[in-house]
Amino acid sequence: MQQALGLAQRARELGEVPVGAVVVLDGQVIGEGFNQPIGSNDPTAHAEIVALRDAAQRAGNYRLTGATLYATIEPCQMCVGAMVHARIARVVYGTAEPKAGAIESAMRAHEHPSLNHRMEAAGGLLEAECRELIQEFFMSRRSEER
């Protein structure tokens, strides 16, 4: 999660919402990403999606069976869907996302009965640090708008 926090800081430096993600398989980081929809003009360029793409390229397979994805913020529905398709075994996130979080906050997308893959989920890893980073970002954005 420390590496994901570092990636989130990179996103912030680029003016993106500070979210970072890493994919770990067999104790090795095989994919990493940070939010970049603004800079890439790509609405799907969430940290988790970028990390999944990186991991799939490195692994030479879009199926990442047995991997864990660590994200600083609770993933959205799009990202949860991508993790299910990639066959991620477990997602671990730092802090909840009350409005769009699709693991526990707004919905439990990974538990939908029609899905053919089940994924474990856990939140709260380095929660204070992850929450502080995102809250500081949006507080500074609000003060700049005034």
C-alpha positions in Angstrom: 0.0 0.0 0.0 3.0 2.3 0.6 3.8 2.0 -3.1 0.2 2.8 -4.1 0.4 5.9 -1.9 3.5 7.0 -3.7 1.7 6.5 -7.0 -1.2 8.6 -5.7 1.2 11.4 -4.9 2.4 11.3 -8.5 -1.2 11.7 -9.7 -1.6 14.7 -7.4 1.5 16.3 -8.7 0.0 16.0 -12.2 -3.3 17.6 -11.1 -5.1 14.3 -11.1 -7.2 13.0 -8.2 -4.6 11.2 -6.0 -5.4 7.5 -6.3 -2.7 4.8 -6.7 -2.9 1.1 -7.3 -0.6 -1.9 -7.5 -1.1 -5.5 -8.5 0.8 -8.1 -6.6 1.3 -11.8 -7.6 3.4 -14.3 -5.7 4.9 -11.5 -3.6 6.0 -9.4 -6.6 4.5 -6.1 -7.9 3.6 -6.9 -11.5 1.5 -3.8 -12.2 1.2 -0.3 -11.1 -0.9 2.7 -11.9 -2.2 6.1 -10.8 -5.2 8.2 -11.8 -4.7 9.8 -15.2 -8.0 10.4 -17.0 -7.4 14.2 -17.3 -3.9 13.9 -18.8 -4.7 11.0 -21.0 -8.2 12.2 -22.1 -9.4 8.7 -21.1 -12.3 8.3 -18.7 -11.3 4.8 -18.0 -7.8 5.7 -16.9 -8.5 5.1 -13.2 -5.5 3.9 -11.1 -6.9 0.4 -10.9 -7.5 0.0 -14.6 -4.0 1.4 -15.4 -2.5 -1.1 -12.9 -4.5 -4.0 -14.4 -3.3 -3.1 -17.9 0.3 -2.9 -16.8 0.0 -6.2 -14.9 -1.6 -8.0 -17.9 1.1 -6.7 -20.2 3.9 -7.9 -17.9 2.2 -11.2 -17.2 1.4 -11.8 -20.9 -2.2 -12.7 -19.9 -5.3 -10.7 -19.2 -6.2 -13.2 -16.5 -4.4 -12.3 -13.3 -5.6 -15.4 -11.3 -4.3 -15.3 -7.7 -3.3 -11.7 -7.8 -4.1 -9.0 -5.2 -4.9 -5.4 -6.2 -4.1 -2.7 -3.6 -5.7 0.7 -4.1 -5.6 3.8 -1.9 -9.4 4.4 -2.3 -12.3 2.0 -2.5 -12.7 1.1 -6.2 -15.7 2.2 -8.3 -18.1 -0.1 -10.2 -16.1 0.1 -13.4 -12.9 -0.9 -11.6 -14.5 -3.7 -9.7 -15.9 -5.0 -13.0 -12.4 -5.0 -14.6 -11.0 -6.8 -11.5 -13.6 -9.5 -11.9 -12.9 -9.9 -15.6 -9.1 -10.1 -14.7 -9.9 -12.8 -12.1 -8.2 -10.8 -9.3 -8.4 -12.9 -6.2 -8.4 -10.1 -3.6 -8.7 -6.4 -3.5 -7.4 -4.4 -0.6 -8.1 -0.7 -0.3 -7.1 2.1 2.1 -10.2 4.2 2.7 -13.8 4.1 1.7 -15.3 6.2 -1.1 -18.8 7.1 0.2 -20.3 8.3 -3.1 -19.0 5.8 -5.7 -17.3 3.0 -3.7 -18.5 -0.3 -5.1 -17.1 -2.7 -2.5 -19.0 -1.5 0.6 -20.1 2.1 0.4 -22.5 2.7 -2.5 -22.9 -1.0 -3.5 -21.3 -4.4 -3.2 -20.6 -4.9 -6.9 -18.2 -7.8 -6.4 -20.9 -9.9 -4.8 -23.5 -9.6 -7.5 -25.1 -13.1 -8.0 -24.7 -13.1 -11.8 -20.9 -12.9 -11.6 -18.9 -16.0 -12.4 -15.9 -15.0 -10.3 -15.7 -14.2 -6.6 -13.2 -11.8 -5.2 -12.2 -11.3 -1.6 -12.2 -7.6 -0.4 -10.8 -5.8 2.6 -10.6 -2.1 3.4 -8.8 0.0 6.0 -5.1 -0.7 5.1 -3.2 2.5 5.9 -6.7 4.1 6.1 -5.7 7.4 7.8 -2.9 8.1 5.3 -5.1 7.3 2.3 -8.0 9.4 3.6 -5.7 12.3 4.5 -4.2 12.4 1.0 -7.6 12.5 -0.8 -9.1 15.0 1.7 -6.2 17.4 1.5 -6.4 17.3 -2.3 -10.1 18.2 -2.4 -9.7 20.8 0.4 -7.0 22.5 -1.6 -9.2 22.3 -4.8 -12.1 24.0 -3.0 -9.9 26.8 -1.6 -8.4 27.4 -5.1 -12.0 27.8 -6.5 -12.8 30.6 -4.0 
